Amino acid sequence: MEMPRRLCSFTLAPLLIALPAIPAKASAYDGKPKLVVLVVIDQFREDYLERYRADLKAQRGFRLFLDDGAYFPDCYYDYANTKTAPGHATLGTGAYTDGHGINSNEWWDLSRNTKRPITSVEDERYKIVGLLNAGEEEGDSPRSERASTLGDELRLATVGQSKVFGISLKDRAAILPVGHSANAAYWIDQNSGAFVSSTYYQNTLPEWATSFNAGPRAQQALDEAHGDPKESFFEQVDHSPAGNTYELDFARALITGEQLGHHATTDMLTISLSPNDGLGHRVGPDAPEMHDMVEQLDQQLDGFFTWLDQNIDGGLSNVWIALSADHGVASTPEQAASLGMDSATWDIPKLIAGLNDAMNGKFSPGEKIDYLLTHQELPYIQLNQPAFERAGINEQEAEDAIVAALPAVIEALPAQPPVHLPMGTPPAIVQAPPKPVPRTRSSRAAAARQAKEAAEAPPQQPSTPQPLQPPASKVAPHPSLMSVYTRIQLAAGALPPDEFGQRIAHSYSANGGWYVMLLPPAYQMQGNAAGTGATHFSAWSYDRHVPLGFYGAPFQKGIYYGRVAPVDFAATFAALLGVNQPSASIGHILTQALKLATASPETTLAPKTTHRIRRGTSSDKNAAPSAPAPDVPGTDIPGGVTPP
């Protein structure tokens, strides 16, 4: 039966009144903003900005996001393969590995190469451009990335009028965030330091890039890093602040040469700053060198953002900037073990040798067949499919056999050697002031006597705080296994029905052929050749925790607490730009950080009359995102939160 029109109008009226205002969209079609910049810091754990905040002095460095932007300190990746290539792909696509397909920096693909793993971006169909021997080296492309990026959607929406570029010292970090339709991606030749590209994008470098390479900047960066020109440029600059300056100078040259920010539609640039990762692998996140790197990067970003203000039409008011990272990092095993953590180092070559022995004992006694491929990195162990097939073993039998052999092989690995690192100097003890004494005649006399005695006493030398002593020797931590999953289990989704299982599911890709996925306990990791340093690869919070900050006209400044994820960047910017979200995007629009729209036809952005810090989206990604709404008890935290 049809509802009477009067009743229908009466019923809908309160619903219309209760609807929140829709955030305004500055459209990419009319060039608002003129430029979008995504800054990705390689291996930058969010807590750096918490522990070093008092030392971040630059007004337009990190404080551009902490003080003048919308900043989310509780941003965590929701997958278990926290590496450079997957992280950059996730930021660009708004999806995880099960959506974009990139599960590691490299993997074995025996159909393309039987001698070594292939990288996440290598593509033998193209060649490198920008070197003297151009045309000889294999090129790169986003071939393995199976989802579109925010940059792709911007290019599609503007029919190619918007320009999109990516920059990094690393090829994968330059290519994967910008995707398939980018005008170009640039990275460095590891030996010379020259910025190069691929014939996937262009047959020759543009004149501005050729001029940059011909200039003195590469040598200056090498000098600043105290490097040797006879050695690899990358190996000497990728852990130095000089590498960040070098990248940012190339970004200035690109913006000028391509006239970014001066077009009728919105342009986009992704800058991935690599040196933080190089240093972190060498010294770990807690070293004073890392503190110094963060402080210098603060100043470097200040200089770059100030330059943008002076060189983009309309200045920073016409620029939207996002800040994040591709992954975090663990403390070094030595540091963690010295504090009592179960932080063992895995000897991967011995692990592979032990598994090969176990497989030979089971399937080919007396032989020495390599059932596992040679170069391996956690969290994946990749199987030599042809070797198993020659023995008449199918995938499920092979992966199950590896799973069954793992406990004994891991038990046979060496334990973490005993470590006694200097524990540092304890903080000075601040003495509480004496309690006030009632002013009686007797107390005044006693006070006078005490003052006279103190004045006549010889001066005392200040005591020197003694270093904390390491704890008594404990049983050395030993490698152990928390859980393991076969590729068949991952493909079928046979995983725990909880948030941890969801992280594993988000890590699935068919790349790598037959494999098993290992999850060591927290703070256990594979060692490097030097036996020192730190790494990242896991499902644990320290590897997943990264900053997420926004600056620009649409954003209501403040610190926003509550769990969000890097996939939310692409979703939020796509909505604001008025373009489709990337094809596999699963992110939420972070409406809690957006200014409310006015009712004017131009839908200009206006700030809220009262600043509220909204709670973040739920960790349940199936929940609807929170949106700006009138005050409701229990949903808002009154007042703004300003950084200390």
N, C-alpha and C positions, 0 to 999 in steps of 0.2 A: 504494500500500500504506500502511495506517495506521501511523504511528510508534508504537512501544510507549510507554505512558504514562510509565513510569519514565525512559526515554531523553528523552522530551519535557521532563519536569520538570527533569532534569539539564542539558539544553541551555539552558533559559530562565533558570535560576537566576543564572548570572553576568551575564546581560544585565540582569536586574532590579536586581542589586546595583550595576551600573555607571551606572544611570540617575541623572541629577542630580535634586536636590530641585526641586520645582516652586515658582516664586515664589508667595507668597500673594496673594490678590486681596481687596482691601477693596472690597466691593460697593456700587455705587450704590443698590442696592435697600434697604440698611439704613443709608444715610447715612454711610458710612465711605469717604472723608472727608466732612466737612460741606460743604466748598467746594473747588472746583478753580478756580484763577486762572491764566490765560495772559496774560503780559505780552509784548507785541510792541513793540519799539522800531523806529520807522520809520527806515530807512537807518542801521543800526548795525553797522558792520563789526566782526568779532570781535577784530581786533588792537587795538582801543581798550582792551580789558580787559587786554591784555598790556603795551602801552606806558605806560599810566597806572595800572597796578596799585598802585604804591607810593603813589599819591595817593588811593586809594579807602579812606577811613578808617572809613566807617560799618559797624558790625558787621552790620546787617541790610539793607544796600544790596546791591551786587553781591557782597559777600563772603558773603551768605547762600547763594549758589550756589558760589562759589569755595572757601570754607572749610568750609561746613556742608552742602553739597549734592553732587549728582553733576553734574560739569561736563565738557562735550565741546568742546574748543577747535578740533577739526578738522571742523566742520560746514559742509557746502557744498550749496547747491541743485544739482540735477542737470538743469538746463534752461538755455535761452539767452535767455529773455525776462524778465530780472530787474527787475520793476517792482512797484509797490505792490499793485495789485489781484491779480495772479497770486500774489505772495508770501503775502498774507493768505489767499487761497483754498487755497493749498497747505498752509499750517499747519493750517487747519481740516479739510480733507478728507483729508490724508495722500496726496494725488495731485498730479500735475503737470498742466500745461495740457491735455495729451491726455486726461486723466481728468476734470478739472473744467470745462474749456472756456474759462476766463478767460485770454486771452493778452495783454491790455494793460489800461491804465486806461480807454481808450476806443477805439472803432473805428467805421468807417463801416458803417452798415446802411441802405442806400437804401430798403428796404421800410418803415423806420420814420421816417427823416428824411433829406431830400435836401439840407439846408442846412448841416449840421454833423455831426461824429461823435457817436454816443451814448456815454454813459458805461457802465461795466461794471455799474452797479447801477440806472440810471434806469429807471423803469417808469411810462409815461403812464397806466396803469390805476389808479394810486393818487395820493394827494395828501399834501403835507407837513402834519404836525400840530405845534403848538407855537408858531406865529407869530400875530401880530394879523390877518394876511391869510390865515389857515389856509384851505385848500380851493382856493386860487388857483394855487399852485405844484405842478408835477408831483412825485410822490413817487418813492420808491425801493423796491427789493425785491431778493432774491437770484434773480430770474428767470433770469439768464444762467448761474448756477452749476448745473451739471448733475450734481453728486454730493452725497451727504450729508456732513455734518460730524460731528465728535465730539459737539458739542452736540446735533445731530439724533438721533444714536444714543442719547444719554443720555435725551433726552425720550421717544423711542420705547420704550426699555427700562423706563422708570418710568411709562408711560402718562400722560405729561404732568405728573407730580407734581414732578419736578425743574424748577427754574427756570434759564433760560439767557438771558444778556444780553451785548450787545457795546457798547463805548464807544470813541469816537475823535473827534478834530476832523474827520476825513474820513469821508464816508458809506461809501465802499467798504471802508475799514479797520474800520468798525464792523459792517458787514453780512456780508461774505464769510466771516470766520472762524467765525461762529456759525450761519449757514445758514438753512434754510427754516422750521424749527419753533421758532425762538427766541421767547421771550416778547416781546422788543423789542430793537432796536438804536437807539442814540442818537449823534448827531453834532451839529455846531454849524451854525447859520445863519451864513454867512460875513460878513454885514454887522453883525449885532447881537451875535454870540457866544452867543446863546441856544441851549441844547440842544434839538434837534427830533427827530422820528421820522416815521413814515409810516403812513398808514391801512392799509398791509399788515399792521401789527402791532396797531394800536389807533386808535380814532377820536378820542381826546383824550389829552393827557398826564396821567399820574397826578398826584395832588396834591403829592407830594414833589418831582417834577420841576418843576412849575409854581412851587412855592415857591422852589426853587433859582434858577430864571430870574428871579424877581421880586426876589431879594436882591441884595447888592452885589458878588458874586464876579466877574461879567464886567467891571465897571468897575475892580475891584481888579487883575484880571489885565492889563487895558489899561494901568493906571497903572504896574504893575511892569515892563511892556514898554516904558514911555515912549512909548506910542502916542497917536494923535490920535483922539478919539471921532468926528470927522467922516469918518474913513477906514474902510476895511474892517477889522473886528476880526481876521479870519483872517490877512490879509496882514501884520499887525503883531505878532500873537502866535504865529504858527505857526513862528517861528524863535527864540523866546525861551524860557528856562527857565520863565517865567511860564505858558506854555501847558501844560507838564507838570503843574505844581501845580494848574492849573485843572481838567484832566482827572481827576487823582487826587482832588480834592475832590468832583467830581461822582460818582466811583466810591464814595466814602464815603457820599454821600447816597443813591445807588442801593441799596447794601448795607443801609443802615438802613431805607430806605423799603420795600424788598421783603423785608426780613428774611432775606436770604441767609445760609446757614449755620445756620439755625434750623429746618430742616424735617426730615422723616423720611427723605428721600432726599437724595442729593448735588446741590448746586447748582453752577452754572458761570458764571464771568464772564471775558470777554476784554477786556483794556484795550490799545488800540493808541496809543502815545504818539507823536504826529505831529511835534513841533517839531524833533527831531533832523534830520529830512529837510529841513525848510525851511531850517535853518541850513546843512546840508551842501551844498545846491544853491547857496547864496550864497558860501560861503567854502572849501568843500572839506574833506577829512578831516584835513588836516595843520595847519590854522590854530589859533592859540591859543584862539580863541573856541570851537572844538570841544572842546578839552581842558577848558575851563571848563564847557561844557555837560555833559560826562560827569561831572565832579566834582559839579556841582549835582544831577544826576539821581541820583547815588549817595546823596546825603542825602535827596532826595525819596522814593526807594524805601524807605529806612530808616524814614522817618516813616510811610509807608503800611503796610509790613509790620508795624511795631510796633502800629499801629492795628488791623490784622487780629487780632493776638494778643490784643488787649484786647476785641474786639467779636464774635468768632466763638465759638460754643460749644466749649469745650475748647482755645481759643487756636490757635496755629500747629501744634500737634500734630494738629489735625483739619483742616488745610489743606494741599493739594498745590499747588505753584506751579511753573510752567514759564516760562522766559525764552528768547526768541529774537528774530529780526528778519526783516523781509520781504525784505531785500536788503542788499548792501553799497554801495560807491561807488568810483569811480575818483579818483585824484588830479586836481587841476585840470590842464587842458592846459598852462597857463603853467608850473606847478610842474614837471610831468613833462618838458616840453620844455627847461626851463632846466637840467635834469640830464642831458640827452642822449637822452631817450626819444623815440621816433618818434610824438609825441603831437600829432596834427593835429586841428583843429576843422573839422567839416563845416558848410558853409552849405546848409542843407536847402532854403530857397526857391530858391537857384540850381540845386541838384540837380534839383528838380522842374521848373523852367523848362527846363533842358537836356534832360531826358527828354521833355517835351512837344514841344520843337522837333524832337527826333529822331523821335518818333512821327508828327508832322505831315509831316516830310520823307519818311517811309516810306509812310504810309497816306493822307495828304491834303495833297499839296504845295500851298503857297500859302495854306493856311488856318491858323487859330489855334484848334484844338479842344483843350480840356482833357482829355487822355487819362488824366491822373492827378488824383486828388481833392486838394483844396486843403490841408487841414491834415494833416500827416504827422509821425510820430515814428519814429525807428529803434527796433527793427531791421526794421520793416515799411514797405514802400512799397505803398500801396493803389491799385488801378487803378479808373478810372471805367468800369465794365462797360458801361453803356448807350452811351457814346461809341464804344467798340470795336465793339459789336454793330451800331450804325448804320453803321459802316464795313465790316461783313461779316466781322469778325475774331472768331474763337472764343477761349476762354480760353487754350488752350495756345499759340496763335500770339501772343496779346497778351503773355503772360508771357515767352515766349521772346524776343520783340522787345525787351522791357525789359532782359532779361539781356544780350542782344547789344549794346545801346546803352550800358550802364553804364560800361565801362572808359573810353571816350572822354569821357563826360560827367564822370566823377569826375576824370579827368586835367585837365579844364578848370576845376575848382574852385580857389579861391585857396589858397595855401599858408599854413601857420601863420606868423603874423608873428614876426620875431625877438624873443626874450624874454630879458632879463637880470634875473632876480629876485635880491634880496639872498640870499646863500647862508648868512647867519648867522655866528655866531662859533664857531670851532673849540673843542672841549673843551680845558680846561686840561691841560697835560702834567704828569703826576705823575712826579717824579724818583725813580729807584730809590735806596734808601739805599746809602751807601758800603759796600764790602766790608770786613769786619773785617781789621785789620792785625795780624800777629803781634807780640806784645809783647816786642820785643828792646830793648836799651839804645839803639841807634841810631834805631830807629823811634819810641821815646818822645821822643827829642830832636827828631826831625823834626816830630813831632806838636805839640810845644810851640812850636816856631818858627812852624808854620802857624797855631796858635791865636792867638799874639801878633800876627802880621801881619793876621789877620782882624779882631781887636779894634781895631787901629789904623786899618784902612782905612775910608774914608768910606762911610756907608750907601748902598746902591744902591736906586734907585727900581724898584718892580716893573714889569716890561714889560707893556704892554697888548697882548693878542692881536689880531692883525690879521684882519679878515674874510676869508674865503675868496673868491678871485676867480672869477667865472664862467669857464667854458672859452672858448677862442677861438671866434669866430663859425663856425658850421657852416651847411651847406645847410639851409634852413628845412624842417621836416617837411611832407609833402604828404599830403592824403587819399588813401587807397588801399583796395583791396578784397581781403579774404582769400578769401571765398567767398560765393556767393549761391545760394538755393534758391527754386524756384517753389512756389506753393501745391499744384500738382498733384504735384510731387515729394514734398512733405511728406505729403500725403494718402496717397500710394502707398508711403511708407516707403523711397523710393529714395535712401538716405542712406549715408554711410560706415559700414562694419561695425565701429565702434570706439566708445570712450566719448564722443568728441566727437559722432559721429553720433547716439548715444543722447540727448545733450543736445538736439540739434536735434529729434529725434523727440518728445521730451517737451514741446516748445514748440508743437506743432501744434494749431490750432483752425480750424474753418471760419469763425469770426467774422472779418469784414473783407472778405468776398466774394473777389474776385480780388486776389492780392497776390504780392509777392516778399519774401523775407527776406534782408536784407543782414548780413554779418558783417565789419565793419572790423577791422583789426589791433588789438591791445591798446593801450589808452590813446588811441585815436581815438574821437571822439564828436561829436554835434551840438552846436552852440553855442546859447547863449540870447540873449535880446534885448540884454543888457548886455555880452555878449562875455566874461563871467567866470564863475567858479563851476565846479561839477562836476555829473556826472549818472551814471546807471546804466541799463543796458538789455541787457547783453551776456552772452556765455558765458564771459567771463574770470573768473579766480578772485577778483579783488578785488570783483566784483559779486555773487559767489555765496557769499562767506565770511561766516557769521553765527555768533553764539553759540548754544549750546544747553545750558541748565542746568535741573536739577530740584531741588526741595526738598520734603521730606515724608517721612512714615513709611516708605514702601517702599524708599527709595533709600539705597544704601550710599555714603557720602560719599567723594569723591576726584576726581582729575583723570583722565579717561579718554581716552587718545590712540588715534587710529585714525579713519579716515574714516566719518562718519555723515552723516545728511541731515535736514532739517527734517520730511520726511514721517514720520520715526520717532517724532515726538512723539505724533501721533494714534494710531498703532499701539500704542505703549507704554501710554498712558493708557487706551485702550479695554480692553486686556488686564487692567490693574490694576483697573479699575472693573467688570469682568465684563460688558461690553456688546459688541455687534458692532463690528468696525472699520468706519469709514465705507465707503460702497458702492464707491468706486473706489480705496481705500487700497492702496498698494504699499510702505508702510514696514515696517521691522523692529522687533520688540520689543527694546529695548536691555537685554537680560537681564544683561549684564556689570555694570550699575550697580544691580541689584536685590539686596536682602537675601534670603538663602535662607530658605525656609519651614521651620518646625519640624514635627515629626511629630505634633503635638497635633491633636485634632479641630477646634479653633478655627482652625487654620492661621494663627496669629499670626505677625507678622513678627519675625525675630530677626537680629541682625547676625552677620556672619561672625566667626569666632574670630580669623582672621588676614586683614588687609586686603590684597587683591591688586588691582593695576590691570590690568584685562583689556584686551587689544587690541581695537580697535573692529572693527565689521563691515567686510567687504571692500567695495571700491568696485564690485564685481560684484554688482548687485542681485538676480541670480538665485541667488546663493549663500545657503545656509542661515545664519541668524543664529547667532552664538556664544551659548552658554548657560552659566550657572554650572556648573562641573564640578570634580572633584578635580584637584589640581595635575598638569599634564602638561608635561614638558619642552618648552620652546619656545613655550608658549601664554600664559604669564603673565610679567609683569614684577614681580619680588619687591618688596615694600615699597610704602608709599604715597608719592604725590607731593603735596607741599603747596605752595601758591602762595608765591612769594617775598614 
